[in-house]
Amino acid sequence: MKMKKILKPAAVLAAAAFIVGASGCSDTSWSMKTNTSTLSNGNWIYYTYTSLNSALSKAEEESGESIDLKEKNSADIKVEGKSLIDWVNEDATKSCVAQLTIEKLVKDKKVVYSENDLKSISSNYEYYYNMGQAFYEKLGVSKETFSNVEARTQFLSDALFKKLYNEGGEKAVSDDELKKYFMENYTDYYFISYALTNADSEGEEQSIDDETKDTVKANFAKYAKMINEEGADTEKIEEQYKTDFKVESVTPTKNVNKLDNAGFSEDLTNAIKELDEKKATVKEIDNTMYLIYKGSISEDAEKISDDSSAEDSISRINILYGMKNDEFKEFLEAEQAKLKYEKNDNCISKYSVQRTIDIVKSE
């Protein structure tokens, strides 16, 4: 059974150096703790499960083969040169340390957050828990533990980030700094496209006929002229497209984002980069005709706001994440490396990685 992946800030899952403090107690209700926070046995169990999924994915990438735990001896599986169990143990420990570090920093930095907001976010994860509830209960992971890992840690990480980098924080970024970064790194892009191939009756891709291609090219050239010479906006272009191609809707691609992170082909990315602001062009790339338009990033900079409900606003916090997330990750890694914590060996032994593997194999 594969766990549904939930997005987390990369910083929360950053690798951590760790200091193991052996515990001599027989209480197995907790797995790791600091002087401010304690993780339950369920936290450890859940992290062994998520780490096991990560380990198997890495092993499959390294071997180029699909791995089924029911058919393969786990002792024969290697991950980054380590045994499967050793790798999962280390990774699960790192995840625990990452969570404990966030908890400690939130208290040390006196981060203020809304318990109601946290409760609301946590409730959204009940759906994912309920999807695999029987398995999670067999594993020993409660709904509260699932929410604690998937919702609370991310929520507190976000709250800590804002505390550090928003106005008044010890690493605060001014509006001028943020706007400068935005204008140097973000692009306002828009395009509509038309595929110059289609599938034949046997599913093979074939080029469209020359007459259709010429019509597409002529229409796209007309749209570029409407923008460049007549000042038409993109809404008018879309209406003209629907008329010309006799369709009810058109789905453009548009965003204000870091272009290199958009996932476009190199040729399409370069075509957007080379285009002057507030201009349109037509490009044929990878058997697709594109009408590309680039907006004004300086005009966009005036729309940056903390008020996400404002019309046409551009989220300040999203830009701040783009600007400072790598630095935040490094900060957390340094804090994780020096975190003092105690690890309950009795709990870790009772709820071992092998136990998790056996339960997964039994499904």
N, C-alpha and C positions, 0 to 999 in steps of 0.2 A: 504494500500500500504506500503510495507516494503522498506526502503531505502537500496540501495546496500551499504554494509559496505566497507569503505576505511580504510586501515591500517594506524595508526598513532603511533608515539612513545608513550609508556605508560605515559611518563613524561608530555606530553602536556595535557592529560586528567586527571591528578592527581586531587584528591579532594582538594578543597581549602576552607579555612576559609575566610569569606568575611565581609567587612564593607560597609553597605548600606548608601549612601548619597542621601537623598531625593531631588528631583528636582521640582521646582515650575513652570518651564516653560511649555508652551503649545506645543512646538515644539516636534513632535513625530518622526522625521526623524532619531534620534539617540537613542540608548538604554543605553549604558554605556560608560564612558570615563575616561581617566586619563589626566594629564597635557601634555601627549605626543601623545596619540592615542584616536580615537573615533570609536566605533562600531555602525554600522547602525542598523535601526530597522530590516532589513533583517537578520543580524547576530543573533539577539535575536530570531526571528521567527524560523530560521533554527535550532538553538540550542534547542528550545522547541520541535521541531520535532524529532531530534536525541535522546533527552532525553526521549521523550515519547516512542520511540522504545525500549530504554534500560529499561524503567520502566515496560513496558508490558512483556518483556523477563524475568525480575526478578520476576514479579508477577506470571508468568506461572511456573517458577521454584519453587517458594514458595508453590503454590497451587497444582501443579501437573496437572493442567488443562489448556487447550487452551483457550485463551481469545479473543473474538471478540467484539470490541468496539460497533459494530452495534447492538449486542444482549445483552450487559451487561451495566448496568448503571455505568458510570465512578465513581460515588460517592461511589459505593460499592467495588471498587478496592483498595486494600491496597498494599503498597510497603515498605518493611522493617518497618512495623508498622506505616507508614504515609499514608495519603490520596494520591491518584494518582497525583492530582494537586499540592499539597505541595511538593511532591518528585520531580516532573518534574521542578517546579519553582526553587528549590534549586539546582538541577543538572545543569540546563541551566545557572544559575548564575555562578556556579563553572566553567563551560566551558568558559563563557565570561571572567571571571577573569583569567583563564589560558591563554587565547589568549592575553589579555591586558598585562599580566606579561611578556610573551615572547616578545611582541612589545617593552616594556619598557627596558627590559634587553638588547635587541639587540642594542638599542640606547645608553644605559648607558655604555655598554661594547665596544662600537664603533666597532661592528661586521661589517666586510666588506663582501659583497656578490655580485654576478652577477645578475643584473636585467634581463639580457637575459636568464640566467639559470632559474630564477623564472618564467619568461614569458613562457618559453618552457614547464616547468613542469605544469604550470597552464593550458596551452592549452590541456594537456593530459586528464584533467578532464572534458573537454567539452563533451566527449562521454557520461559520466555518467549523466551529467546534461541533455543532449539532450534526453536520454532515458525516463526521467520523466519530461520533460520541462513543459507540460501542468499542471501537478500537482504542480510543484514548483512555477509556475507563479500564480496559484490560491492561493497558500500559501503566496506568497509575497516575494519569494526568487529569486533574479536575478542570471544570470550566473556569474556575477562578485562576488556576495556574496558567492555563492557556491564555487567558486575558492578560494576566500579569506579564507574561513574556511578550506576547504579540502586540498588546496595546499600551500598557503602562510604560514599558521601557522606551518605546518610540516617542510617546507623548512627553515623557520627562526629558528625553534627549532634545526634542524640539524646544521645550521650555528653557532648558539650559542654554542652548544656542542663542535664543532670543535675548536671554539675560546678559550674555557676554557681548553680543555684537550690536544690539539695538541701542538707541539713544540712552546714554547714561551708564552703559555697560563698561567694564574694564577694558574691553577691546572694541569699543564702539566705532562704527563706520559712519562718517558724516555723509550728508546728502550729496555734497560736491564730489566726494570720493566715489560714492556709489554711482552717480551719474557718469562720471568719467569712465569708470570700469564698464558700465553698460554700453556707452557709445563706442568703446574700443573693442568690445567682444561680442555684441549682439547684432543680429541682422533682422530686418523686417522683410519677410519674403511672402510671396503669393504666387501660386501657379495653378493653371488648369491644364489638363493633358488629354491626349487622344491616342489610343493604341493603334499602331500601324500594322498590327498583325491580328489574326483571329484564328481560332481552332477550326480545323476541317472536321468532317464526319468521323474521322478516326482519331481525333484529338491532337493531331499534329498542327503546330503553329505555321500559318501561311501568311505571307504579306498581303495586305489589302490591294485591290486593283489600283492602277496608276491614276485613273480618273477620280476615285474617292480620295486618294492621297493628295492630289492636286487641289481638290475642293477643301480638304482640311487645312492645307497649307495656306490657301488663299483666305479662308475665314480667319485663321489665326493672325495672319498679317494684317487683316482688317481690324482685329481687336487691338493689336499693338498700335496701329495708327490712331484708333479712337482715343487711346490713352495718351499717346505722345503728342498728338497734334490737336486733339479736340478736348482734352482734359476730362475724358469720361472716367467715372469711377468703376471699381470692380463689380459692383452690383449691376450696373448697366451692361457691362461685358457679359455677365452671366445670363442676363435676360436675352441678349442678342444671340448667345450660344444656344440657348434653348430653342429660339426661333429657327436658327440656321440648321440645327441638327435634329429638329423636331423631337425633342425630349422634354420631359416634365421637370427634370431637375438636373443640376450640375453640382458636383462635389469638389470644391477647390481645396487645395492644401495651402494653409496660411498660418503664420505664427511669427512671434517676435522671440528669437531664441539664439543660442549659440549655434551657428550654422554647422560647425564640425561635429556637433552632437546630434544632428537631425537624422542621421542614418541614410542620407541620400548618396547616390553614386558620386564618384569623384568628378565626372564630367558635369553633372547637374549642379553640384556644389560650386564648381568653378564658374559655371555660367551665371549663377546668382551673384557670386563675389565680384565678377567683372562688370556687372551691370551698374550703371549710375543710378543714384537714388531718384525715385519718382519717375522712373522710366520703365518701359516694357520692351521685351524682345521675344523673338520666336526662335526656338532651337529644336532640332531633331536629335534626340539622344536615345540610344538603345531601343530603336524601333518604336519610339514614342515621340509625338509632337507636343511641344510645350509652349504655352504662353506664360512668360515669367515677368513678374513685376516686383520691383524693390521699393519699399516705402522709405520714409525719412526717419532715421533712428534718432535724430536730434528732436524731431517733433514728438516721437514716442517717449523720449526722456522726460518731457513735460507732463506725461500721464502717469508717472510712477507714483504710487500711493499705497499707504497702509490700509486704505479702505477698499476692500475687495468688492464691495457692493457698488462702488462708483462706476458709472457707465464708461466703458472703454479704458478703464484703469489698468495699469500694469503693476503686478504685485511686487512691492518693494522687498518683502521677505524672500520671495523666490529668487530675485536677483542676488540678495544677500547670501543665500545658500550657494548659488553658483560662484560667488566671489570668495566665500570663506569656508566652504565645506572641507576642502583639503587641509586647511590650517586647523580647523576644528578636529578633524580626524587625527592629526598629529598631536594635538593637545591631549586628546583622550588616550592615545597610545602611551604618551608619557605618563599620564596619571595612572593608567592601568599597570604600567611597569613598576610603579612604586607603591601600589596599593598593598596594605597589610591586611591579610585575611586568614581565617582558619578554615581548613577543609576537613570535613567529617569523614574519615576513612571508613568507619562502620557503615555509614549511609552509602558511600560510593561503592563499597564492596557488596552490600546487599542489593543495590539497584545498579548492577554492573552493565557495562556495554554488552557483554555476552547475553545478559538477560534480555536486553532490548532487541538484540539480533534474533534470539530464540522466539520472542513474541512476534516479531515481523515475519519470520519464517513460518509461523503457525497460521498466519492469516490465509 
